[in-house]
Amino acid sequence: MGVVVQQRNIMAPRTILIVEDDEEIAAVLEALLFEEFGANIILAQTGREASQIVRTQPIDLILLDYHLPDTDGLQLYDSWRYYSSLRDTPIIMTSANPPYEELEKRHLMNITKPFDLEDILQAVQYGLTARQRIARHRVY
């Protein structure tokens, strides 16, 4: 891929859900994140499929396309905020033309398409690291 990055230091394999209807983009992201993080990658092409996954499997980070065939990423994000299993899960929106005001209201990170692979790696590293910090400080 020609991208030079620092070795990522993630303690244990993580599970990353990629919600992307463009199969080529999904394949590139899957290969990149597996190679760099050793992550377990789950792919979903629709909001419905992604919602079924997050209800049944623990997810450490989600890359969420804004334009999906059956919904938009913000509607999906809003519905997921009610899931206690996702309360600490970083969600990174990906879109060529996102509704920036809505992203800001929700404090959502966005990676604009076409994206630089290094930007994706940095965002994912940040999200996974933030999740680890939150998990260490959570009182159960």
N, C-alpha and C positions, 0 to 999 in steps of 0.2 A: 504494500500500500504506500510505501515511501514516507510514512509519518514516523518521525523520531520522537519518542517520548521517554520520560523518566519511568523507571520501574515503579509500579504502584505497590503500595504496602498495605494490603488488606489481610486481616488476620485469618479469616475463614472464608470458604466459598460463599458467595452471596447469590441470591436469586433476583434477577432483573427481568421485569416484564417489559417487552417492547410492543407497544400498540401502534402498528403502522400498516396501512393498507397497500403501500407500494412495496412489492416483493423484493425489488432490487435494493432499496434503501434498508429494508428489514434485514436482508442477508448481509449487507456490509456492516450494519450495526451489530448483528449477532456475532460475526467473526471477530470484529474489533474488540468488543467487550469480553468475549470469551478469551481471546488471546491476551489482553492486557490485565484482566482481573481474575481470570479463571472462574468466572461467574457461571452459574447455571442460568441459561437464557430461556425464557418462555416467550413465544411469539403469539400475537393475536392480531387479526386483521380488522375486526369490528369491535364496536363498543360492547355489544352483547357478549361476544366471546371473552373479552377482557373482564367484564363484570363477573362472568362465571368463574374465571380463574381466580380473581381476587377474593371471591367468597370461599374458595376451597383450598387455597395454597398460601403459605406465608410468602410475602414479597418484600424485598429489601429496598427496591428502587423501581420507579416506573418512568419510562420514556413514552410520552403520550403525544401522538399526532393530533393536531387540532382538527383537521378535515378528515373525517372517517365516513364510510359509506352510509352508516345508519344513525349517526349522531355527530355532535361536535365534541371536541375534547373538554371544553369547559362544562358542558352539561354532565359529562361523565365524571369529571373531577368533583363537581358539586354533589352528585349522588354518592360518590365514594366517601365523602367527608363524614358520613353517618356510620361508616364501618369502623368499629373500634380497632380492628386488626390493621387498619391503614393510618391510624392517627399520627404515627411517627414516620410514615413512609414518604420519603422525598419523591415528588413528582415533577418531572421536567417536561415542559411542553415543547413540541417541535412544530414549526409552521413557517411557510414562506410569507404569510401575511396575517399574523396573529392580531387579535383585538387587544392592543397593549394596555388600554385603560382597565379592561376586565382582568388581565393578568396581574396588573399592579394591585387592584382591589383584593385579589386573592393571595398576593405575595408569592406568585408562581414564577419560577425561573423559565425563560424561554431561550431556545437555541433556534435562530432563524435559518431556514433552508434557502439556498444550499448552504450547508454548514461545513465548517472546517472540522476535520476529525479530531484535532487537538482540542478544540472547544468542547466537543462531546466528552472526551476523556477527562478533561478538567472538571466539567460539570458533574459527571458521574463520580469522580473521586471525591469532590466536595460533598455530594449528597450522601455517599456511603460513609464518609468520615463523620458527617453531622449525625447520621443515624446511630453510629457507634457511640458518640458522645451522649446522645439523648438516652440510649439504652443503659449506659453505665450510671446515669444519674436518676433514672426513674425509680420511684418508690412504689412497690406493689403491695 
